[in-house]
């Protein structure tokens, strides 16, 4: 989709100029801010997002998919090719951590929260030799894997979430950080009969970003990394008593061009989602602060009220020692 069409769809873009933030509970992430509410390691913990001028926004709907949709670039041009398509990535889970943090798609303003299953907070197990998540894990904003759409390649429907990203750079990011990434390829996980794409990408501020331009580059420069990624996705649910996950294409990675086309398709599904006239029951919450044509656009006051209704920030709760346990799988 050309930049003119994107500009028409988005009512306004948030400024990339950042302002100083002095509150210990308010962190500045590039040109977005995050504000935690509740207590970490508890079911009520949330991380809300704000624009640089302090307006409450949805990381799902208000942060542009394409980094070029923002007004300026903080990254020196020499680091990237002039024709490179760059994407914004919302980091949900820092590398080496275990808490399964995710964008809350069915809550107003879609803050990041820790997933809960059967009344318990979810943590990814340490499956030797992997400690927690082995990349910075997150999602591309303004994308959606439509559960009513059956993918022609995988023959499975979408998983009803934004498309996932595994960022393979050397820096450990923070939950809620928004970074710009270059896409290198994609892997297709089949999770309980649903297509769950995993984009492989590199932070453009990473020292290796200029040298990594394809999946084959990853294979050459980071030997074993792609194999570890396949192994991780196959086995991460085994400690919960589930069988190994299945991967489409025999567990082979698809190339960069294929990945970009998948991303474009999920962006189109997202646009249809936020432009529909009404929501039904337990569907995705499309409340947003910037999409002119969306019937779910809210006022700044309405968005701020969502944040104000959340519990006040408190000291983190301790994490069970079980989270640090190592699991060994016989293959």
N, C-alpha and C positions, 0 to 999 in steps of 0.2 A: 504494500500500500504506500503511495507516494506521500511525501511530507506535507503537501498541501491538504490532502484529504485528512491526514492525521491531525493537522492544525485545526481544521474545521470541526472535527469531532471533539477535540478537547477545547473547552471554553477558554482556559488560560493555563499557562505553565507556571510552576513555582520557580522563584528566583533561585539561582545557584549560589548567590552570595550568602555566606553564613554569618551568623551573629554569635557573639560570645554568650555562653551559657554557664552560669555560676552555680545553679542548684546542684547539689550532689546526687539528686534523684532524676536529673534531666541530662541525657547524654546527647551530644551533637554527633551525627553520623553523616559526614560529607555535607550534603545540603538538606538533610532531613534530621529531625530530632526524634528521640524516643523517650517515652515517659512510662516507667514501670508502675504498676498498681498491684495491690495485694502483696503476698509474701512468696518469694521464690520457693520452689519445691512444695507448693500447695496447689490445690485445685482452683483457687481464686486468683492465681498470679496471671497478670496480663501485661503485655508491652504494647502501648499505644504509640501511634506515629503522629508527628506534626511536621508541617512544612517549615522552612527556615524562618518564616515570619510568625510562627506560633499557632497556625491554624490546624485544627485536628483533621486528619485525613485517613483514608483507607490505604494500607500498603498493597492491597489486592487490586483496587480500582483506580486510585489517584496517582500512583507512581507510574510514569510512562514505561512501556515495554522497551522502546528504543531509546538508547542513551542520546541519540542525535536529536530527539525531541526537546532536549533541554538547551538552554540558551548558550552555555559556554562549556568549555572542557578544562578540567583541572589537570589533565594528563598531557605531558609534552608530546607533540605530534610525532617525534622520532620513534616513539615506542610502538606505534601501531601503523599499519598500512592505511593509506588515504581512502581506500575503497572498502575497508573493513566495516562490517555491520556489528555494532556494539549494542549489548543489551544490559539493562539494569537487572540486578539480582538482589532479592531480599534474603539475607542470611537468617535462617531459622535456627540452625544447629552448628556451633563451632566445632572444628575438627578436634578429635580425641574426647569429646564430651558424650554423655549417655542419655540425657533427658530428651525425649521425643517432643521437641517444640515444633509448632506449626501454626500457620495463619488460620485463624478461626473463621472459616468461610461462612458459618451460620450464625455469627454474632454481629451486631451493629459495629461499623467501622473496622471489622475484621482484625482485631489485635492478634498478636502472637500469644499462644497459650501452650501449656503442656498437655499433650493428649492424655485422655483418661479412658480406660477400658475396664468394665466390670467394677467400677468405683475406685480403681487404683490408678495412680499416675504411671505412665508408661516410660520405661527406660530400655534402651537398646543394650543387649548383653555384650560383654567382652568375649568374643570368640577368638581364642588364640590363633594367630598372633595379633589380631586386630583389637585395638583399644577404642571402644565406642565407635563413633562415626569416623571414617578414615579420610574424609574431605570436609571442607566447609559445605554444609548442605543447606539448600534453601529452595526458592521458587522464583520463576520469572513473573513479575506482575502483569496484569492485563492479559493473562492466558487462562484457558479453562479446558480441561479434558472432558468433553461433553459425554455424559453417560448414555445419551440417546443416540450417539453416533458410533457405528461399528467401523473400526479402522480397516481399510482394504488390505493392509499388509499383515496385521496381527490377527484379524478376524475377531477381535474383542472390542467391547465398548470402552469409553473413557472412564476414569475413576472419580470424576466429579470434583477434582481439585485443580489448582494451578499446576503448570508443568514443573517438575522437580529438576534441580540443578546440583551437580557435584562439582565444586570448584576445587581444582587440584593444585593450586599454588602453594607456596611455602609459608605464607602468613596465616596465622590462626585468627580468624575474624570473630566478631562479637554478635550475639543474637540481636537482630534488629538493624544491623549494619546494612547499608545499601551500597553495593559496589558495581562497577562496570566490568562486564566480562566479554571475552571473545569465545565464541562457540567453536568446539573442535570436533564433536561427534555426538552420537546418541546411542543409548542402550534401551531395549524394550523389555521391561519386566512384566510378566503376566501375574498379577496379584489377585488371587481368588476370582479368576475369570475376567478381570478387567485389565485394560492396557494402562500401564503406569510408566510413561517415558522418563528416562533419566538422561538429561543433557550433561555432557562432559564439557567443562569450560575452564578458562583461566582468567584470573583477575588481571586486568590490563596494567596494574601497577606492580605485578610480580616481575622479578628480574628475568624470568624465562619467557615472559609473554611474547617478546618479539621473535623468539625462536620456535615457539609452539604454534603451528598453524593448521594442524590436522591430527587425526587420530594416529597416523603413522609416525608423526613427530613425537607424540607421547610415547609410543612404543619404543622408539629409538632413544629418547632422552630420559625417560623414566621407566626403565625396564622393570617389569613385574607389577607396575601400578594398575594397568588395565586388567590383568589376571586377578589381582587382589580385589578389584572392584566387582568383577563377576562372582568371585567366591563369596564376597560379603553379601551381595544381594541374594545369592542362592541360599545362604545358611543363617541369615540374621534372625529368622523366626524359629529355628530349630530348638533353641533352649526353652521356648514356650510350648514345646511338645508338638509342633507342626512339622509337616514334611518340608523338604527343600522347595524353594520357589522355582517356577519355570521361567525361562527367558525365551523370547522370540528370536528368530533367525539363528537358532543354535547357539545363542549366547555371544554372537558376533556383534561388534560395534558397527553402526552405520556411519557414513562419513559426514563431514560438515554440511555439505549441500543438502543432504537428506534431512539432517537435523534442523536446518533453517526452515525448510519447507514444513516440517512438523510444527515448529514454533509458529509460523505464519498461520497455519490451520487452526491451532489452539487460540490464537489471537482473534481470528474471525469468529470462533465459537464464543469467546468472551464478549465480543461486541454485540452479538445477538442476545446474549444473556442480559447485559445491562440496558439494552434498548427495548426489551419486552415491556408490555404495558403493566403487568402485575405479577406478583409472586404467588406461588401456591404452597400452602402448608409449610413443610420442613425444608424448603428450598434454600439455595444460596442467598445470603443477604447482600444486596447490591447498593446499599447506602454509600454515597460518595459525595465529594465536595467540589468536583471540578468538571463533570461531564454534562455539558449543556443539553444534549439531546436525550439524556437518560431521565426517565420519570422518577428515579430514585435519588436524584441529586437533592442534598439537604443544605440548609443554611449553615453558616458558621456557628450560630448560636445552638442549633440542633446538634451539630457534631460535638461541640464543646460540652453539651449536656450529657452526652454518652460517657465522656471521660469523667465528668464530675460524679456520675452515678456509680462509678467503680470504687471498690474499697481503697482506702488510703494505702500508700506504700508502707511496708513493714519489714523488719529484719527477716532474712531467709530462714527457713526451717532446716534442720539437719537432714541429710540424706542417709538412707539405710546403707549399712555396710554391704548388703547384698548386691548393691549396684556395682561395687568394685570387684566382685567375684569373677574369676576367669572360668570360661567354659571350653572344654576340649571335645572336638567332634571327630569321630573315627570315620575315615572316608575309604 
